[in-house]
Amino acid sequence: MPLYDFECLDCGLWMERSCKHQDRDKLTCTECESKNIEQRITGAPSVNFINTQDRLNASLKKRSQNDHKKHYDNRLEAAKEKYKKAF
């Protein structure tokens, strides 16, 4: 459920409440229990515009490079061991 900011018009308390859009009129003040509260607009939420597909592609590319390096390192170690055994 979304969070809304409210101000009690009787005692002046600001509060943040999670509620359904249609239930906003049923809320009461947590301090004085008055029903005389109004919703306040405090600001827009921050939005992250980072392209998740680019992030995923970079992660997969890095993982792929690491896998190739591990595979190469394993083959190199196996070749060294084979060489040691031969001589």
C-alpha positions, -999 to +999 in steps of 0.1 A: +000+000+000+012+035-007+024+059+020+005+092+024+014+122+045-014+138+066-017+168+089-042+169+118-059+203+116-068+202+153-034+194+169-011+201+140+006+166+140+021+155+108+020+117+102+028+093+075+002+065+071+000+035+048-036+030+035-057+023+005-067+053-015-104+049-007-097+045+030-080+079+035-112+095+047-116+070+075-082+078+092-079+095+126-051+114+142-028+092+162-023+120+188-058+134+195-079+109+175-096+136+155-110+129+121-102+164+110-071+155+090-060+164+055-036+148+031-004+168+024+017+166-007+053+166+005+072+158-027+076+133-055+094+100-049+128+096-064+129+076-096+159+056-107+163+057-145+193+033-147+187+009-176+184-025-159+191-043-192+224-026-195+232-035-159+223-071-166+244-072-198+274-058-180+270-084-152+267-113-177+297-100-196+318-098-165+307-133-154+315-147-188+350-132-187+355-147-152+343-181-164+367-180-194+396-171-171+388-199-147+385-223-176+419-211-190+435-213-155+422-248-150+435-260-183+469-243-177+472-260-143+463-294-159+490-289-186+516-280-159+508-311-140+509-333-171+543-317-180+557-323-145+547-360-147+563-364-181+597-353-169 
